[in-house]
């Protein structure tokens, strides 16, 4: 009986970080169980492996370079994050070298394929991430509960959400719950000040992923303000919970929600976000329309679809150069849910 192939999965963050890189690494390791022996590492430590899958071209660059130099014929897949695609690749030599070392390149939403340098496109594919389905049927309250999930850092643009909350009329029934650790002390201070001065905004700080997921599932809509994103897990979780998304118009969101989606606002535009939130809260036809658009995309984000794509990636890697092919992941379907009470935990 042939031994299972050994795969090193390098992630720049492990469980303690509770971020997108870790969740992707853990999920992919689970998908490959039974197909390969997978070990998740912060950095490749020299142990022999049959293949390397590395999350993040720049932050995992040293592992990618050392593994490729030690095993020139072994397959290397580089999974690109939003900061790779939209910040590092145009100017960072280590990120560029990671692409040169890679036998396979993965982006996490289809728009990302268009941002790759021409030399990388023939070996690239899109694998959209997934989430389990979690739909809540809680009774409606008098409030329109919106939720934003993301650590407080510049790329996630929390200041636009805070500014938009301040622009809501005093009589508005919108209540915004903001979840995420303050990775920047100044942003944390601004969140606390906004919470004190604005009755529409409440910052809960960091929460366990399962608890944050329940907040999303109980909300009327997810607000996703990012300036830079490779394909946010929380957007996918919202779709799988039948919760519409009010999203910044960036490639990472467009690649998940579609170019024709009507729930976008311009990046960093607080008045536009405030207006979009008020339209969603006050126009039932518009809210149902966004829900229907999301519902049409949900099936592409099932764990079964992602697992199949990840296993196909590894099969191609182990089959050798002749098997390399571009294989963007596809899919479809999603909706809106009921609001959490402002003062009630999920």
C-alpha positions in Angstrom: 0.0 0.0 0.0 1.5 3.4 -1.1 2.1 5.9 1.7 0.2 9.1 1.5 2.2 12.1 0.2 3.6 14.5 2.7 2.5 18.1 2.3 3.9 21.2 4.2 1.3 23.9 4.5 3.0 27.2 5.4 0.8 29.8 7.0 2.1 33.1 8.4 -0.4 32.8 11.2 -1.5 30.0 13.4 -4.4 29.4 15.7 -3.6 32.2 18.2 -4.0 34.8 15.4 -7.6 33.8 14.6 -7.3 35.4 11.2 -8.1 34.5 7.6 -4.7 32.8 6.9 -5.1 30.5 9.9 -8.7 29.6 9.0 -7.7 28.8 5.4 -4.8 26.7 6.5 -6.9 24.7 9.0 -9.7 24.2 6.4 -7.4 23.1 3.6 -5.6 20.7 6.0 -8.9 19.1 6.8 -9.9 18.9 3.2 -6.7 17.0 2.3 -6.9 14.6 5.2 -7.1 11.0 3.8 -5.4 12.3 0.6 -2.2 13.5 2.1 -0.4 13.9 5.5 -0.5 17.6 6.0 1.6 19.6 8.5 0.9 23.3 9.1 3.9 25.3 9.9 4.8 29.0 10.4 7.9 28.3 8.3 9.4 25.3 6.5 11.9 23.8 8.9 13.9 21.6 6.4 11.8 18.4 7.0 11.4 16.5 3.7 8.0 16.9 2.1 6.6 15.9 -1.3 4.9 19.3 -1.9 4.7 22.8 -0.4 1.6 24.9 -0.2 2.4 28.4 1.1 -0.1 31.1 2.0 1.1 34.6 1.3 3.8 35.3 -1.3 5.7 37.9 0.7 5.3 36.7 4.3 6.1 33.0 3.3 8.8 34.0 0.8 11.7 32.6 2.8 10.1 29.2 3.1 9.2 29.2 -0.5 12.7 30.1 -1.6 14.5 27.6 0.7 12.1 24.7 -0.2 12.5 25.4 -4.0 16.3 25.6 -3.7 16.5 22.4 -1.7 14.0 20.5 -3.9 14.0 22.1 -7.4 11.7 19.5 -8.9 9.1 19.5 -6.1 5.8 21.3 -6.6 5.2 24.6 -4.8 1.8 26.2 -4.7 1.6 29.9 -3.7 -1.8 31.1 -2.4 -2.0 34.9 -2.9 -3.6 37.1 -0.3 -5.1 40.6 -0.9 -1.9 42.3 0.3 0.1 40.1 -2.1 -2.1 41.0 -5.1 -2.9 44.6 -4.4 0.2 45.9 -2.6 3.3 43.6 -2.6 3.5 42.0 -6.1 4.0 45.2 -8.1 7.0 46.3 -6.0 8.2 43.7 -3.5 11.1 41.5 -4.9 10.5 38.7 -2.4 6.8 38.4 -3.4 7.8 38.4 -7.1 10.4 35.7 -6.5 7.8 33.5 -4.8 5.8 33.6 -8.0 8.9 32.6 -10.0 9.5 29.6 -7.6 5.9 28.5 -7.8 4.7 25.6 -10.0 1.1 26.6 -9.2 -0.5 29.9 -8.2 -3.8 30.3 -6.4 -6.0 33.3 -6.0 -9.1 33.3 -3.8 -11.5 35.0 -6.1 -11.8 35.3 -9.9 -10.9 39.0 -10.2 -7.5 38.2 -8.7 -6.5 36.3 -11.9 -6.6 39.6 -13.8 -4.0 41.2 -11.4 -1.4 38.6 -12.0 1.7 39.3 -14.1 1.4 37.6 -17.5 4.1 35.0 -16.8 2.1 33.7 -13.8 -1.3 33.4 -15.4 -0.8 30.0 -17.2 -0.1 28.3 -13.9 -2.8 30.1 -11.9 -6.3 29.2 -10.8 -9.0 30.6 -8.6 -10.2 28.6 -5.6 -13.0 30.4 -3.7 -13.2 29.7 0.0 -16.2 28.2 1.8 -18.2 28.2 4.9 -20.7 25.9 6.5 -24.3 26.9 6.3 -25.7 28.7 9.4 -29.1 30.3 9.1 -30.9 31.9 12.0 -34.6 32.5 12.1 -34.9 34.9 15.1 -37.9 37.1 15.4 -37.5 40.7 14.1 -37.1 43.6 16.5 -37.6 47.3 16.0 -33.9 47.7 15.1 -32.1 47.1 11.8 -29.1 45.2 13.0 -26.0 45.4 10.9 -22.6 43.8 11.7 -19.0 44.4 10.6 -16.4 41.8 11.3 -12.6 42.5 11.0 -9.7 43.4 13.1 -9.2 47.2 13.5 -6.4 47.9 11.0 -6.0 50.3 8.1 -6.7 47.7 5.4 -10.1 47.0 6.9 -10.9 50.7 6.9 -12.8 50.8 10.3 -12.8 54.6 10.2 -15.2 54.7 7.3 -17.7 52.6 9.2 -17.3 54.9 12.3 -17.8 58.0 10.2 -20.8 56.6 8.5 -22.4 55.7 11.8 -22.0 59.3 12.9 -23.8 60.5 9.8 -26.9 58.5 10.5 -29.9 60.6 11.6 -30.6 60.5 15.3 -34.0 58.8 14.7 -32.5 56.0 12.6 -33.3 52.4 13.7 -29.9 51.2 12.4 -27.7 49.6 15.0 -24.1 48.6 14.0 -22.2 46.0 15.9 -18.4 46.1 15.1 -16.4 42.9 15.9 -12.6 42.7 15.9 -9.4 43.3 17.9 -7.8 46.7 17.8 -4.5 45.9 16.1 -3.9 49.7 16.1 -4.2 51.4 19.5 -5.3 54.6 17.8 -8.1 52.9 16.0 -9.2 51.2 19.2 -9.4 54.6 20.9 -11.5 56.0 18.0 -13.8 53.0 18.2 -14.4 53.7 21.9 -15.0 57.4 21.3 -17.5 56.6 18.5 -19.3 54.2 20.8 -19.6 56.9 23.5 -20.8 59.6 21.1 -22.9 57.7 18.6 -25.9 55.6 19.6 -25.9 53.7 16.4 -22.5 52.1 16.9 -21.2 49.4 19.3 -17.7 47.9 19.2 -17.4 44.5 20.9 -13.7 44.0 20.4 -12.4 40.5 19.4 -14.7 37.5 19.8 -14.2 33.8 19.1 -14.9 32.9 15.5 -17.9 30.9 16.3 -19.5 33.8 18.3 -18.7 36.3 15.5 -20.3 33.9 13.1 -23.5 33.8 15.1 -23.6 37.6 15.1 -23.4 37.6 11.3 -26.1 35.0 11.0 -28.5 37.0 13.2 -27.9 40.3 11.4 -29.9 42.0 8.6 -26.7 42.7 6.6 -22.9 42.5 6.8 -21.0 45.7 6.3 -17.6 45.1 4.7 -15.5 48.2 4.3 -12.1 46.9 3.3 -9.7 48.8 1.2 -7.7 45.7 0.3 -8.9 42.1 0.4 -8.0 38.9 -1.4 -11.5 37.4 -0.7 -12.8 37.7 2.8 -14.0 34.7 4.7 -16.6 36.8 6.5 -18.3 37.8 3.2 -18.6 34.1 2.4 -20.0 33.3 5.8 -22.6 36.0 5.4 -23.7 34.5 2.0 -23.9 31.1 3.6 -26.0 32.5 6.3 -28.4 34.1 3.9 -27.3 37.6 4.9 -26.8 40.3 2.3 -23.6 42.3 2.2 -23.0 46.1 1.9 -19.5 46.1 0.5 -16.8 48.4 -0.7 -16.2 48.1 -4.4 -12.8 46.4 -4.5 -11.7 43.4 -6.5 -11.8 41.1 -3.5 -15.5 41.9 -2.9 -16.4 42.0 -6.6 -14.8 38.7 -7.2 -17.1 37.1 -4.6 -20.3 39.1 -5.1 -20.2 39.7 -8.8 -19.7 42.7 -11.0 -23.4 43.3 -11.3 -24.1 43.3 -7.6 -26.0 46.4 -6.4 -24.8 46.6 -2.8 -21.5 48.3 -3.3 -20.2 51.7 -2.1 -17.0 53.6 -3.2 -14.0 52.7 -1.0 -13.6 55.1 1.9 -16.8 57.0 1.1 -18.5 57.4 4.5 -21.5 59.4 3.2 -22.1 56.8 0.5 -22.0 54.0 3.0 -24.4 55.9 5.4 -26.7 56.4 2.4 -26.5 52.7 1.4 -27.2 51.6 5.0 -30.3 53.9 5.2 -31.5 52.7 1.8 -31.2 49.1 2.9 -33.0 49.8 6.2 -35.8 51.8 4.6 -36.4 50.2 1.2 -37.7 46.6 1.6 -37.7 46.1 -2.1 -34.0 47.0 -2.3 -33.2 44.7 0.6 -35.0 41.8 -1.0 -33.2 42.5 -4.3 -29.7 42.3 -2.6 -30.8 39.2 -0.8 -31.8 37.6 -4.1 -28.5 38.6 -5.8 -26.6 37.0 -2.9 -28.7 33.9 -3.0 -27.8 33.3 -6.6 -24.1 33.0 -5.6 -24.3 30.9 -2.5 -23.7 27.3 -3.9 -20.2 28.2 -5.1 -19.1 28.7 -1.5 -20.0 25.2 -0.1 -17.2 23.2 1.6 -17.7 20.4 -0.9 -16.9 22.8 -3.8 -13.8 24.1 -2.1 -12.6 20.7 -1.0 -12.9 19.4 -4.5 -10.9 22.3 -5.8 -8.2 21.9 -3.2 -7.8 18.2 -3.8 -7.6 18.9 -7.5 -4.9 21.4 -6.9 -2.8 18.8 -5.0 -3.5 16.1 -7.6 -2.2 18.5 -10.3 0.9 19.4 -8.2 1.8 15.7 -7.6 1.1 14.8 -11.2 4.0 17.0 -12.5 4.3 19.9 -15.0 2.4 18.2 -17.7 -0.8 18.3 -15.6 -0.6 22.0 -14.8 -3.7 23.8 -16.0 -5.6 26.9 -15.2 -8.9 25.9 -13.5 -10.8 28.8 -12.0 -13.4 27.8 -9.4 -17.0 28.6 -10.2 -20.3 28.7 -8.3 -23.7 30.4 -7.4 -26.6 31.4 -4.6 -27.7 33.6 -1.1 -30.1 35.9 1.2 -30.9 38.1 4.2 -31.5 37.2 7.8 -33.2 38.6 10.8 -31.6 41.3 13.1 -30.0 40.8 16.5 -31.5 42.8 19.3 -29.0 45.6 20.1 -28.4 44.4 23.7 -28.6 40.7 23.2 -25.7 38.4 22.7 -26.1 35.8 19.9 
